[in-house]
Amino acid sequence: MTRQSLQLELAERPTGAIVPGRTFRLRRVAAPTEADLRDGQLLLESLYVSFDPAMRGWLDDRRSYVPPVRLGEVMRAQALCRVLASRSARAAPGDIVTALMGIREVGILPEDQVEPAAAPWRGAGSAGGGFRMTDLLGVLGPTGLTAYFGMTKIGAPRPGETVVVSAAAGATGSVAAQIAKIAGARVVGTAGSDEKCRWLTEELGLDVALNYKDPDFRDKFKAATPKYIDVFFDNVVGGEQLDMALGRANKNARFVMCGAISQYNSQTKPGPTRNFANIIAQRIKMQGFIVFDYAKEYGAAKAQLAKWLSEGKLKRKETIIKGGVAAADEAFQQLFQGGNIGKLLVEIKNPEEVARL
């Protein structure tokens, strides 16, 4: 019997939130085989798929840093994969790699879209050397790199400065906040629940964590920034939190515009208005960036993140949803409703299960 591969395809473009059972459709197709490989290609099976807020932006038919996902196309996503067969010197059968595989079980990719696992995280299991295999998608992958470059290159916090990180309990925000602490800054994080706030202060060591759903949030935000804000790492972009941060900005503050999770599903896009003129008055630098901008520096950044992780200076948390490709709708709902702490992953296949063509 021919092996089947389940995949998630874009069925219609959402105008607001992703609608379970409507935005995407599940489809079973004949899985590609080793016989389908051409020179320079690899046959991969997905183990874990990364779910990130930016994925919502890829569904809109508009100009961006990457083309939108086409209707009927497999949903784009970064995945941790195992090589089933290879006609490339880049990786051999059995190797663990990361790739822009999309949300599917089995697929063929060209070698330039595949990144082999590299030391010191090669072969890291759940406890190997303090590293996890899934770190390749999180703290040692695009998530960690985004936090690293945004905080070190643009935010550049100095000892004693005040850094505020919005969505600080998310995959990127939690790493960015800890990098600021490593730099000697006083760090304030915002999150959407008391549980997340406790994790930020008790586990990650942030100085203050504020629940933005608290009716007294605005007053507490002001009280938490008595010397104003030197760096604002914005994972929300727009709305109340950015406006409040502009109002509390120090002279020559740096605003790192990283993500827009509050905007992705919104049909109206509220931006800062009342305090926007502070950009001029306080000489604020407000800069957006994409992690690809720093591709030539990935190796050094991963080495530094791995060092901090091994030294215990950097901690991470994962929310892993089981159920394979069919669990994608649940994952998207958790992602945009704030149901996850740290990195959100869907387990497509347990790595302990035997690979099969």
C-alpha positions in Angstrom: 0.0 0.0 0.0 1.3 3.4 -0.9 2.3 5.6 2.0 0.1 8.6 2.5 1.2 12.1 3.8 -1.2 14.4 5.6 -0.8 18.1 4.8 -2.4 21.4 5.7 -3.4 23.6 2.8 -4.6 27.2 2.6 -8.3 27.1 1.6 -9.2 30.8 1.9 -7.6 34.0 3.0 -8.9 35.1 6.4 -10.1 38.7 6.8 -9.6 38.5 10.6 -8.9 35.6 12.8 -8.0 32.1 11.4 -11.3 30.1 11.3 -10.9 26.5 12.3 -12.0 24.1 9.6 -12.4 26.9 7.0 -9.1 28.9 6.6 -7.2 25.6 6.1 -8.1 22.2 4.8 -6.5 18.8 5.6 -5.6 16.7 2.6 -4.0 13.3 2.2 -1.6 12.8 -0.7 0.7 10.0 -1.9 3.9 10.5 0.0 7.0 11.1 -2.2 9.6 8.3 -2.1 13.3 7.9 -2.6 12.7 7.2 -6.3 11.3 10.7 -6.7 14.6 12.4 -5.6 16.7 14.4 -8.0 20.3 15.4 -7.5 20.6 18.0 -4.7 17.3 17.0 -3.0 16.4 15.3 0.3 13.3 13.3 1.4 12.3 14.5 4.8 9.7 13.5 7.5 8.5 16.1 10.0 9.0 15.6 13.7 8.0 19.0 15.1 6.5 22.1 13.4 7.1 25.6 14.8 4.0 27.9 15.2 4.9 31.6 15.2 2.8 34.8 15.1 4.4 35.8 11.8 2.6 32.9 10.1 -0.7 34.9 10.1 0.9 37.7 8.1 1.9 35.2 5.4 -1.8 34.6 4.7 -2.5 38.1 3.5 -2.2 38.9 -0.2 0.1 41.9 0.2 3.7 42.9 -0.2 5.9 41.7 2.6 9.4 40.3 3.3 8.2 36.9 1.9 5.5 36.2 -0.7 2.1 35.3 0.7 1.1 31.6 0.9 -0.9 30.8 -2.3 -4.4 29.4 -2.1 -4.1 25.6 -2.3 -0.5 25.6 -1.2 0.8 23.7 1.9 1.0 26.2 4.8 4.5 27.5 5.2 6.2 26.7 8.5 9.7 25.9 9.9 10.1 22.3 11.0 12.5 19.9 12.7 12.8 17.0 10.3 14.6 13.6 9.9 16.2 12.7 6.6 14.7 9.6 5.1 16.7 9.6 1.9 19.2 12.0 0.3 20.9 12.8 -3.0 22.8 15.7 -1.4 26.1 15.9 0.5 24.4 18.3 2.9 22.8 15.5 5.0 22.5 11.8 5.1 19.6 9.4 6.0 18.9 9.6 9.7 20.3 13.1 10.2 18.2 15.7 12.0 17.8 19.0 10.1 15.6 22.1 10.2 13.8 23.2 7.0 11.0 25.3 5.7 9.0 22.1 5.3 5.5 23.4 5.8 2.8 21.7 7.8 3.0 18.2 6.3 4.2 14.8 7.2 6.6 14.0 4.4 8.1 16.1 1.6 11.0 16.7 -0.7 13.1 19.8 -0.5 16.2 21.2 -2.3 19.4 21.2 -0.3 19.6 25.0 0.0 16.4 24.9 2.1 17.8 22.4 4.6 20.0 23.3 7.6 21.8 20.4 9.2 22.0 20.3 13.0 25.4 21.5 14.1 27.6 21.2 17.3 27.0 21.7 20.2 23.3 20.9 19.6 23.8 18.0 17.2 21.9 15.0 18.4 20.7 16.7 21.6 17.9 14.7 23.1 15.6 15.7 25.9 18.6 16.1 28.3 21.7 15.7 26.2 24.2 18.3 27.4 21.4 20.5 28.6 20.1 20.9 25.1 16.9 19.6 23.6 16.3 18.6 20.0 13.5 21.1 19.8 15.9 24.0 20.7 16.7 24.0 17.0 13.3 25.6 16.4 13.3 27.7 19.5 16.1 29.3 21.5 18.8 28.1 19.0 16.6 28.7 16.0 14.7 31.5 14.4 13.1 32.5 17.7 16.3 32.9 19.6 18.0 34.5 16.7 15.2 37.1 16.3 15.5 38.0 20.0 19.3 38.0 19.9 19.7 40.4 16.9 16.8 42.6 17.9 18.0 43.1 21.4 21.8 43.2 20.8 21.9 45.1 17.5 19.0 47.6 17.8 18.1 47.7 21.5 21.7 47.4 22.7 20.8 47.8 26.4 23.4 49.0 28.9 23.8 48.2 32.6 21.3 50.0 34.7 19.0 51.0 31.8 15.3 50.1 31.8 14.1 47.7 29.2 10.4 46.8 28.6 9.5 43.8 26.6 5.9 43.3 25.4 4.5 39.7 25.0 7.5 38.7 27.2 6.2 35.2 27.9 6.2 34.3 24.2 9.0 32.5 22.4 10.8 35.6 21.2 10.0 37.9 24.1 11.2 35.6 26.8 14.6 35.2 25.2 14.9 38.9 24.4 14.0 39.8 28.1 16.7 37.4 29.4 19.3 38.8 27.0 18.6 42.3 28.4 19.1 40.9 31.9 22.4 39.4 30.9 23.4 42.8 29.7 22.7 44.2 33.2 19.5 46.1 32.5 16.4 46.4 34.7 13.8 44.5 32.8 10.0 44.8 32.8 7.9 42.3 30.9 4.2 42.4 30.0 2.1 39.3 29.5 -1.6 38.2 29.4 -2.0 36.3 32.6 -0.9 36.1 36.2 0.6 32.7 35.6 2.8 34.0 32.8 3.9 37.0 35.0 4.9 34.6 37.8 7.0 32.6 35.3 8.7 35.8 34.1 9.7 36.9 37.6 10.2 33.6 39.4 11.8 31.5 36.7 13.4 34.0 34.3 14.4 36.6 36.8 12.7 39.7 35.3 12.5 42.6 37.7 8.8 43.3 37.1 6.1 41.5 35.1 2.7 43.1 34.4 -0.6 41.6 33.3 -1.9 43.8 30.5 -5.4 42.6 31.3 -5.2 44.1 34.8 -7.6 47.0 35.1 -4.8 49.0 36.8 -2.3 48.1 34.1 -1.7 51.7 33.0 -1.0 52.9 36.5 1.3 49.9 37.2 3.1 50.4 33.9 3.9 54.0 35.0 5.0 52.8 38.4 7.3 50.1 37.0 9.1 52.7 34.8 10.1 55.5 37.3 13.2 56.3 35.4 11.4 56.0 32.1 12.2 53.5 29.3 15.5 53.2 27.5 14.7 50.2 25.3 11.2 49.0 24.3 11.2 45.5 22.6 7.8 45.4 20.9 6.3 42.1 20.0 2.8 43.6 19.9 3.1 46.8 17.7 0.3 49.3 17.9 -2.4 49.9 20.4 -2.2 50.7 24.0 1.1 49.2 25.0 3.1 51.0 22.3 1.4 54.3 23.0 2.1 53.9 26.7 5.8 53.1 26.0 6.1 56.2 23.8 4.7 58.2 26.7 7.3 56.8 29.1 10.3 56.9 26.7 13.6 58.4 27.8 15.6 60.7 25.6 17.3 58.7 22.8 15.3 55.6 23.6 15.5 52.6 21.2 12.3 51.0 20.1 12.8 47.5 18.6 9.8 46.7 16.3 9.9 42.9 16.2 6.3 41.6 15.8 2.7 42.6 15.6 0.7 39.9 17.3 -2.0 42.3 18.4 -2.5 43.4 14.8 -2.4 40.1 12.8 -6.0 39.1 13.3 -7.5 42.6 13.7 -9.5 44.1 10.9 -8.7 47.6 12.4 -5.1 48.4 13.0 -4.9 50.9 16.0 -1.6 52.6 16.2 -0.1 55.0 18.7 -1.6 58.5 18.4 -1.5 60.4 21.7 2.2 60.0 22.3 3.4 59.7 18.8 5.0 63.2 18.9 7.4 61.9 21.6 9.4 60.2 18.8 10.5 63.8 17.9 10.6 65.3 21.4 12.6 62.4 22.9 14.7 61.6 19.8 13.5 58.0 19.8 15.0 55.5 17.3 12.2 53.2 16.2 13.5 50.4 13.9 11.9 47.3 12.4 14.0 44.3 11.4 13.8 40.8 10.0 16.0 38.1 11.3 17.2 37.3 7.7 19.0 40.7 7.8 21.7 39.1 9.9 22.0 35.7 8.1 25.8 36.1 7.9 26.0 36.2 11.7 23.8 33.2 12.5 26.8 31.0 13.5 28.2 33.3 16.1 24.8 34.1 17.5 23.9 30.5 17.9 27.2 29.8 19.6 26.5 32.6 22.1 22.9 31.5 22.7 24.1 27.9 23.3 26.8 29.1 25.7 24.3 31.1 27.8 21.9 28.1 27.8 24.6 25.7 29.0 25.6 28.2 31.7 22.1 28.5 32.9 21.9 32.2 32.1 19.2 31.5 29.5 16.1 29.5 30.2 13.3 28.4 27.9 9.9 26.8 28.0 7.9 24.9 25.4 4.2 24.3 24.8 4.0 21.1 22.7 0.7 20.1 21.2 0.4 16.4 20.1 -1.8 15.1 17.4 0.2 15.7 14.3 -0.9 17.8 11.3 -4.5 17.5 12.4 -3.8 19.5 15.5 -2.8 22.6 13.5 -6.1 24.5 14.0 -5.8 24.0 17.8 -2.2 25.3 17.7 -3.2 28.5 15.8 -6.0 29.1 18.3 -3.6 28.8 21.2 -1.1 31.0 19.5 -3.3 33.9 18.9 -5.4 33.6 22.1 -2.3 33.5 24.3 -2.6 29.8 25.4 1.1 29.1 25.2 4.0 29.9 27.3 7.3 30.1 25.5 7.8 28.2 22.2 4.7 26.7 20.6 5.3 23.4 18.7 3.2 20.7 17.2 4.6 17.2 17.4 4.1 15.6 14.0 6.0 12.4 14.9 7.8 11.3 18.0 11.5 11.2 17.3 11.8 7.9 19.1 9.6 6.3 16.5 11.4 4.4 13.7 11.9 6.3 10.5 10.3 4.6 7.5 10.2 5.4 3.8 
